[in-house]
Amino acid sequence: MSKPGSPSEPFLLTPGPLTTARATKEAMLRDWGSRDPDFIKLNAQIRERLVAIVGGQGTYVCVPVQGSGTFAVEATLGTLLPRAGAKALVLINGAYGTRMAKMLSIMGRPYAIYETAEDAPPDPAELDRRLAADPSLTHVLFVHCETTAGILNPLEKVADVVAKRGRRLIVDAMSAFGAIPIDSRKSAFDAVIASSNKNLEGVPGMGYAIIKKNALAAAKGNAHSLSLDLHDQWQGFEKNAQWRFTPPTHVIAAFAKALDLFDAEGGVAGRNARYAANCRILVDGMRALGFETLLPDHLQAPIIVTFRMPADPKFKFETFYESLKAQGYVIYPGKLTVADSFRMGCIGQLGATEMKGALDAVKTALKQLGVSACAPARAA
Ligand SMILES: *Cc1c(COP(=O)(O)O)cnc(C)c1O
């Protein structure tokens, strides 16, 4: 096995898949019978551990689904939104909010959108006005950390408004879950959705939703799809504790190990502390080189940081990317934001040493490019 941090196996400074622990990778070195009691037990434990992360024991149930995070989002929306009589308000400030609206279009579920700029969280007062103005709105769809720009959206405030107006909240918490506190006893939501390969530092292949039991029980027959029907998936687990269709066995075994490491680090608080320290090192170091972040610090989630593209024409992003990769660090190779920018993640099995190593690699790349000033172009 090569060593992470080398050109042949670079550290991933990306929003997931991300750099995983060796023990997590090693957990994939055995095969599991998907209907074997040991594997069934492993699944039951994982599902309970995920519910406990949001303090939902007794009232919530975790329903996993094969595929990436998007599959879990689509499955949750298709399962929880009735085919008739519901209308969703989608809060959008980036690509993942936009993606939920696209899913609803394809599924033929009615919706409206409340969109803000990619560097602006939704305003709870404006949300309140919109819910008051349209009684036909039944659900609010919200992205907790919008990974597009890396912005942290205000879950508790949004949840309070939605609850006060008697509507239902569904949260795409993909890049927040496990590193940003989410408490089902403080924020009323019907579902939070995440995946194996983000802050819990597993490998990709499984998404999951943590869904309020009574909302899920009422969702029979809503789904537009057999494989993405989370009510049916849940009923399968209730019946014999098994997946309906072939589960990603190795991904699940690795995820169980990743959860052990998560617990050993001190759960959400421990992971949040390491990611926040990583983010601080990255932002301070890049600012010292003249880079500017898209977001002010108070809106920045400690997950992924968006930097404005330097104005110097000698700064060629492709060359910059290749130089970092050759030094053992892979960053996100494209922009999702409207602003001209690039992103560097600070999640995964990375600590202060790796973040400082990445900054040294950035300095070397800038030298190679002949760039000494990294300030972005001024707005005209
Ligand atoms: C990663 C992510 C997803 C899911 O993306 P996949 O590529 O399907 O794993 C959804 N929402 C957010 C906010 C994300 O960060």
Ligand as a Chemical Component Dictionary entry (heavy atoms), coordinates in Angstrom:
data_LIG
# 
_chem_comp.id                   LIG 
_chem_comp.type                 NON-POLYMER 
_chem_comp.pdbx_formal_charge   0 
_chem_comp.three_letter_code    LIG 
# 
loop_
_chem_comp_atom.comp_id 
_chem_comp_atom.atom_id 
_chem_comp_atom.alt_atom_id 
_chem_comp_atom.type_symbol 
_chem_comp_atom.charge 
_chem_comp_atom.model_Cartn_x 
_chem_comp_atom.model_Cartn_y 
_chem_comp_atom.model_Cartn_z 
_chem_comp_atom.pdbx_ordinal 
LIG C1 C1 C 0 -21.764 16.008 -1.133 1  
LIG C2 C2 C 0 -23.106 16.630 -1.021 2  
LIG C3 C3 C 0 -24.263 16.018 -1.543 3  
LIG C4 C4 C 0 -24.242 14.694 -2.254 4  
LIG O1 O1 O 0 -23.384 14.660 -3.324 5  
LIG P1 P1 P 0 -22.968 13.249 -3.945 6  
LIG O2 O2 O 0 -22.003 13.652 -5.016 7  
LIG O3 O3 O 0 -24.182 12.601 -4.464 8  
LIG O4 O4 O 0 -22.347 12.469 -2.836 9  
LIG C5 C5 C 0 -25.475 16.630 -1.335 10 
LIG N1 N1 N 0 -25.569 17.789 -0.669 11 
LIG C6 C6 C 0 -24.496 18.414 -0.157 12 
LIG C7 C7 C 0 -24.685 19.700 0.583  13 
LIG C8 C8 C 0 -23.221 17.860 -0.332 14 
LIG O5 O5 O 0 -22.143 18.482 0.191  15 
# 
loop_
_chem_comp_bond.comp_id 
_chem_comp_bond.atom_id_1 
_chem_comp_bond.atom_id_2 
_chem_comp_bond.value_order 
_chem_comp_bond.pdbx_ordinal 
LIG C1 C2 SING 1  
LIG C2 C3 SING 2  
LIG C2 C8 DOUB 3  
LIG C3 C4 SING 4  
LIG C3 C5 DOUB 5  
LIG C4 O1 SING 6  
LIG O1 P1 SING 7  
LIG P1 O2 DOUB 8  
LIG P1 O3 SING 9  
LIG P1 O4 SING 10 
LIG C5 N1 SING 11 
LIG N1 C6 DOUB 12 
LIG C6 C7 SING 13 
LIG C6 C8 SING 14 
LIG C8 O5 SING 15 
# 
